[in-house]
Amino acid sequence: MTERHDNVIFDTIAIYGVGLIGGSLGMAAKRRGLVRRVIGIGRSEQKLMRAKILAAIDDYTLDPQEGVAEADLIVICTPVRLVAPTLKAIAGFLKPGAIVTDVGSTKREIVEGCEAEIPEDCFFVGGHPMAGSEQTGVESASHDLFVNATYVVTNSPNTDLAAMGKITALAEAVGANVQLMTPDIHDAAAAIISHLPHVMSGALLQTAEVGQRELGKVFQLVAGSFRDMTRISASSPEIWRDICITNPDCIRDAITHFEAHLDKFKAALADRDEDAITRFFEEAGELREAYLRIST
Amino acid sequence: MTERHDNVIFDTIAIYGVGLIGGSLGMAAKRRGLVRRVIGIGRSEQKLMRAKILAAIDDYTLDPQEGVAEADLIVICTPVRLVAPTLKAIAGFLKPGAIVTDVGSTKREIVEGCEAEIPEDCFFVGGHPMAGSEQTGVESASHDLFVNATYVVTNSPNTDLAAMGKITALAEAVGANVQLMTPDIHDAAAAIISHLPHVMSGALLQTAEVGQRELGKVFQLVAGSFRDMTRISASSPEIWRDICITNPDCIRDAITHFEAHLDKFKAALADRDEDAITRFFEEAGELREAYLRIST
């Protein structure tokens, strides 16, 4: 296999949207020799020039149809709700055998939409590298962004196994730990592990604001835990609106489950039930140990 | 004023419980010349010897009555529910004019209890340096733990203003930003800013555990935000039980307010109300900016 011999997994890849994730993927793939050529596709020539200077891409074009024509892999790095529309716009210009993937934070709607748009002789495989941050833009991109990050690759009844294998190989080659799962499982799990924390951060800030108005002094007492728990609220409201609107039912379920645990704790407080309160914190500590073992 | 001239605020201070906070206070006061002598009081001679080697204290004793006899300031650094009982045990041995303070994370019960125990010719002033961490023990103590930390000093109708002024001077001299407030305001504000985040962390871990059992893959997807939001669950269950049991009503109120914001967000999700969802995240981002301006 040539790929093994010289590391190359894809000859030409096109990255549609060269920001933090897309730019990092280009850098990581180029530096490791996993691709021969990376084409950036975007709307701002200035940003694409910057991406080229930073060695995230080899070339760029403002014309998506031209950009995808020679690509063996197209990575759509747009906001989640533009992934399927983007695929629809380029579908007629894909090379036979081309693989299309995405990096969206929700998967069910994207995989459904993209599987409906992908041409017969091409393949779509959903992906979600969990390596974001509050940073955005190719300026924050890094060739080692994916090292030790979790990279979800989705399998659905329509997923081509060979295509899924190549996406998995690419993700592993840039240093990520690949987790294969269905889009539904991904969305339910991400609702708990990522989307719920985001909503919690916002609701905590709004609770503190009411307290600030009523008590006059709340923000003055901010310490480490509050800072840690609200850091993610620096992220883009539009990106998070789109994540929520493409995963609303799982997020509602996660909030409901979370509130049930809060209610149980409130009941223990009302009863001054010291054993139940102690157990709550003990269990939390044990669960934290457990996930640290699993996730690292 | 001699104090100004040579930095000394208290001649002799006794630190009852020389762990992270007590040890750091001893180190900070000694290094800055704010006290002439620091006496450590505790139950473990080994730990007190360690504290002396680390220059947190000058001397130590296992006998609280002996330890407080010469002290101008006694800093009670026990778990919150032992503060008033500790004061009760030493009250008969305090020097006339001695000031007693504490470092507990809740204030209403402690201030009430201590004001009932303090002798006529001595003074109690509640304190809460917000400089804790998951670390414990004098080994983690540092002379600059309080630099830029918030240090709440309480004023109640019974608080002696001169004593409050001296505690404030000490807290500022070790680098902290002092916030004066009533015990009630402190407890309501701390419930939101510190105790609620702790409960949220525990409830999030328990939600994730249910998800892990139902979906098989949740902890595998742990990323930065989840790690940040659950870090505090490494703290001692007993310490947090005591904090909760001495501030149950404020914490229940904080949870109830927090749940109201979650419910509003759930309703926006159910309605697919994109504007409300966007506004939720926008407001969160703006509030984060606002508290960063206030708290730093």
Interface residues (C-beta under 8 A of the other chain):
Chain A: M130 A131 G132 S133 A149 T150 V152 Q179 M181 I185 H186 A188 A189 A190 I192 I193 S194 L196 P197 H198 V199 M200 S201 G202 A203 L204 L205 Q206 T207 A208 E209 V210 G211 E214 L215 G216 K217 V218 F219 Q220 L221 V222 A223 G224 S225 F226 D228 M229 T230 R231 I232 S233 A234 S235 S236 P237 E238 W240 R241 C244 I245 P248 D249 I251 R252 A254 I255 T256 H257 F258 E259 H261 L262 D263 F265 K266 L269 A270 R272 E274 I277 T278 F280 F281 E282 E283 A284 G285 L287 R288 A290 Y291 I294 S295
Chain B: M130 A131 G132 S133 A149 T150 V152 Q179 M181 I185 H186 A188 A189 A190 I192 I193 S194 L196 P197 H198 V199 M200 S201 G202 A203 L204 L205 Q206 T207 A208 E209 V210 G211 E214 L215 G216 K217 V218 F219 Q220 L221 V222 A223 G224 S225 F226 D228 M229 T230 R231 I232 S233 A234 S235 S236 P237 E238 W240 R241 C244 I245 P248 D249 I251 R252 A254 I255 T256 H257 F258 E259 H261 L262 D263 F265 K266 L269 A270 R272 E274 I277 T278 F280 F281 E282 E283 A284 G285 L287 R288 A290 Y291 I294 S295
